[in-house]
Amino acid sequence: MILAEHPQRRELNDEVHARPPLRIDGPALVLHLACLRVPGDAAGQADLRFIADLARHHGAPAPDPGSRYGILPRGETQLKWELHTEFTSYTLVMPRADIRTDALTWADLPPDARQLAAQCPGQAVAALLLEFRTGPGMVQTGAMIAALFPSGDTVASSVGDGAAEIWTDFRLDPAGFGRMLLINRTLSPGRAGRMVQRLLEIETYRLMALLSLALTRRMGGILAGLETRLKALIERTAAPDSQSDDGDRQLLDELTRLAAETASLGTATRYRLSAGTAYAELVLRRLSDIREGRVNGLSRLSSFLDRRFTPAMRTCDAFLRRLDQLETGIERASDMLRTRVDVNLQAQNSALLRDMESRSRTQLRIQEAVEGLSVFAISYYLIGLLKVVAEGLFPAKDGHAHQFLAAIAVPIVLGAVWLAVKRLRRAIKGH
């Protein structure tokens, strides 16, 4: 190899050849199973061990641990297995030369095929038996169809631009298998294999998509309860008597709990709903791929699914939209309530500032009064000291000289003390 390859180049190149369809040449019975993973086995290790045991039992090499699909030969039969994102599918093609085009009964399922269905790990979501018959001309909707599909809800389509016909009633037989009848007219073995694969995928993806419907039915009551609680909280928020600090805190606590429960519901449902939407798109794409036509005036597969399957998926979409609207409503209600709390808090802060301003003014007046008293007090003590000094300098024999000096010093001391206090206050304010 002269190229410096990316480590995944060959894997990426082989992806377009992944999951090749089985060739079907002549009458055959096809068993198809789609089983959800065993809980806690997201990588499908239990499925790979089961497939490895099957391979050893039939003398074939076990698949590589990183394999995602493969074909296991079992004598005349072939078993195709695929690991999907959340389920594993098994398709067993069994050639049956004894199957007649106009047979009034279904072919018997061999014991080893029954054993395969019983031993597959995980839970089966899809279990289908497709009988592949060959014959010219159009099938008459008479005794044969009535015998094979006694429910009377039969749907039929010509597929592959009239190269084959498909018949089913989308019901389960007593053993729990769905039933399909494919009558080949002009399909080659390769085209027949691809057509069978598309039909099996329609059945598998249809049932996988409907898992989301079962989930929405279980969670619908919870979602309705959350919507009712949000409505009540919004009404309480709008009520005039609820506008108090304690009321707002209680509303915020309840909105927080409601948001947490909604987030939990979204976590529990969004993956399943998103997967259901993806599976539904695959169903529609496969229906387009088989190129349907009408048979004997009966409903086509696409028409039947449009009446039954599409409304179910719309229900799931409506659940997802309601969940999104609930989250948006909670967010808006929280924003409105927080805005009201912020406005009330600003009002309280303004009132507190006004009260602080009033207190500061009162304190300033008291301070000015104290300063005035302190001027007199300091002047009184200074004049007393000056009087003592004057008495020492001018004895009593000199008369009232010391009193005269003290009287002269009173305005001078008062002025000096007042100027000193004023200068000290300016210095403190400046600092």
C-alpha angles and dihedrals in degrees: 000000000000096000126087096233128205108244091244099040097106092043090052092046092051092049091086088058094048122124098012115195121248119251114243117198114176133345114342144162115230122200114195125186131179113190127185116234121269106262110270094020102099093154093055096239092150090053092050091050089050091050091047090053090051091049093051091047091056096040095251127131116267117248121258114264090246096048119124100186141008147157119245116198113220105181108282091350128075128211118204117192130186133186109218128184096277106359141039123228128208122193117187115190112198118185110223117186090180093067110107124202093234099039113143094210137053120255115258118258109239118243094245090054090050089050090051091052092048096048101045110121119240129024120308114237096170124032113168136169113202117189113207113205131174130211144123126259131026122308113245115232092228135103095335096057092041090052095046096043107030092169090079091220093109121159123191139183137181106231136195091034091303097319092121144001129232124202129184143139098207090236131125123244122226090273092055098255127129115229133222130174118205117186113194121214108166107347115133117227091261094048090044090055092049092047092050090049092053092049091049090049091051090056094043097046091043092058094041090052091050090059085079090056091055089050094050090051091053094045098038093091092050091051091048090051092052091049090051091050092050091051091051092049092051091050091050090048091054093047112104094220092058095065101106135109094253092044093050092049091050092049091049091050092050092047090051091052090046091051091050093050091047091051089050091051091049091051091051096048112026097078093050092046093048091048090049090054091051092049091048090054089052091052091054091047093051091048088055091048096057091059099220131214132183123268122205092330093297124138115273122233091252093050092049093048091045089059098041110019103038095056089051091054091046088056089056091048090050090052090052092048091049089051091051091048091049091053090047091048092051091049092050093046090050091050092050093048093046089050090053091047090050092050091050090047091051090050090051091048091050091051090048091050091050090050091048090050091052091049091048091053091049090047090050092053091049090048092051090049091049090049090053091050091046090055090056093043094050091044091050093054093044092050088049090054091047089050091054090050091048092051088054094049096042113040121210092264088071092065122227098342094122091052090049090052091048091052091051091048095054098080092037093052093044091052093046094048092046091051091047093051091047092050091048092052091050090050091052093048091047091052 
